[in-house]
Amino acid sequence: MRLNEVTYTDAKPVEGYGPGFFRIGGEVFRGGVLVSGAGITAWGGYGDAEALLALVEHVDVLFIGTGADVAHIPADLRTQLESGGLGVEAMSSPAAARTYNVLLSEGRRIALAMLPV
């Protein structure tokens, strides 16, 4: 088996999560978070579309973690993001964090918005 050390460039990986919090890049964040190459900020949930739309120029795909379970994001939010040229993938927050970390390690232009579990 060949093991490779993973090196992250701009953005920080998600290291863990629990009820109401995420550990990202060695820091603990409570509530919803938005993670990208620009940094880590609080995310107010589906009503905070402006923060997500600001990513359009910088990322190709946005993963949206919907909490403990998979859920649909509001149709108008998806339409806004996709019409701006942003690919959107909604999944549970644990799955979104894992997928984000894998693609981040490959140097992809991605971002992650998550609701807590």
C-alpha positions in Angstrom: 0.0 0.0 0.0 1.3 3.4 -0.9 0.6 6.3 1.4 0.8 9.9 0.4 1.0 12.9 2.7 -1.9 15.3 1.9 -0.9 19.0 1.5 -3.6 21.6 1.6 -2.9 24.9 -0.1 -5.3 27.8 0.2 -8.2 26.5 2.3 -8.2 24.5 5.5 -9.6 21.0 5.8 -12.5 19.9 8.0 -11.0 17.9 10.8 -14.1 17.0 12.8 -17.6 17.8 13.8 -20.1 17.2 16.5 -23.5 18.5 17.8 -23.5 22.2 16.8 -19.8 22.6 16.0 -17.1 22.0 13.4 -13.3 21.8 13.8 -11.6 23.3 10.8 -7.9 23.9 10.5 -7.4 23.5 14.2 -10.1 25.9 15.3 -13.6 25.2 16.6 -16.6 26.9 14.9 -20.1 26.9 16.3 -23.1 27.0 14.0 -23.1 27.1 10.2 -19.8 27.7 8.5 -18.6 28.7 5.0 -15.1 27.4 4.1 -13.2 28.5 1.0 -9.7 29.6 0.0 -10.7 33.1 1.3 -11.0 31.7 4.8 -13.6 30.4 7.3 -16.6 32.5 8.2 -20.0 32.0 9.9 -22.8 31.1 7.5 -26.4 32.1 8.4 -27.9 29.2 6.5 -30.1 29.2 3.4 -31.1 32.8 3.8 -27.5 33.9 3.6 -27.2 33.7 -0.2 -25.0 36.8 -0.6 -22.1 35.0 1.1 -22.4 32.1 -1.3 -22.9 34.3 -4.4 -19.6 36.1 -3.5 -17.8 32.8 -4.3 -18.9 32.6 -8.0 -15.6 34.1 -9.3 -13.4 32.0 -7.1 -14.8 28.4 -7.1 -16.3 26.0 -9.5 -18.3 23.8 -7.1 -20.0 24.6 -3.8 -20.8 21.7 -1.5 -23.7 22.4 0.9 -23.9 20.3 4.0 -27.6 20.1 5.0 -27.0 18.9 8.6 -27.2 15.4 9.9 -29.5 14.2 7.0 -29.6 14.8 3.3 -32.2 17.5 2.4 -33.0 19.6 -0.6 -31.9 23.2 -0.5 -34.5 25.8 -1.4 -35.1 25.9 -5.2 -34.7 29.6 -5.4 -31.2 29.4 -3.7 -30.1 26.7 -6.1 -31.4 28.7 -9.1 -29.5 31.8 -7.9 -26.2 29.9 -7.5 -26.4 27.9 -10.7 -27.4 30.9 -12.8 -24.3 32.6 -11.5 -22.2 29.7 -12.9 -21.6 27.9 -9.6 -22.0 24.1 -9.4 -24.0 23.1 -6.4 -24.0 19.7 -4.6 -26.2 19.3 -1.5 -25.6 16.3 0.9 -25.4 15.7 4.6 -22.8 17.7 6.4 -20.6 14.7 7.2 -20.6 13.6 3.6 -20.0 17.2 2.4 -17.0 17.6 4.7 -15.4 14.3 3.5 -16.0 15.1 -0.2 -14.7 18.7 0.3 -11.5 17.4 2.0 -10.8 14.9 -0.9 -11.2 17.5 -3.6 -9.3 20.1 -1.6 -6.4 17.8 -1.4 -6.5 17.5 -5.2 -6.2 21.3 -5.5 -9.7 21.9 -6.9 -11.5 25.2 -6.8 -14.2 24.4 -4.3 -16.0 25.8 -1.2 -18.1 24.3 1.5 -21.2 25.7 3.3 -22.4 23.5 6.2 -25.2 23.5 8.7 -24.3 21.7 12.0 -25.3 18.1 12.7 
